[in-house]
Amino acid sequence: MSANRKSPALGTMLFVLLALGLGFYFTFAAVQGDFGVFRRVQTTAEKAALTAERDRMAREVERMENLTRRLSDNYLDLDLLDERARNVLGLIRADEIVIH
């Protein structure tokens, strides 16, 4: 009769170990898996960074479009043209003093 008592105990122990193993596996997968909590936090942070980068680039494109329009043949901003010529060519007027 003692052999009959060891078999159910062994089966119960294997069932408990299997249940604990599966519980550990699914908990680990829920936290660190491909669709886990850590990956979701990482994805959310990456989305915020990419959104900020997209917005910064959109502002830069708007600024460059404005400068391009202001230097086009249809619309010429003389102040901008003067600024760009001074910057690119290193020009100064005779009545100006340059301080470095």
Helices and strands as residue ranges (DSSP letters): H 2-32, H 37-70, H 78-89
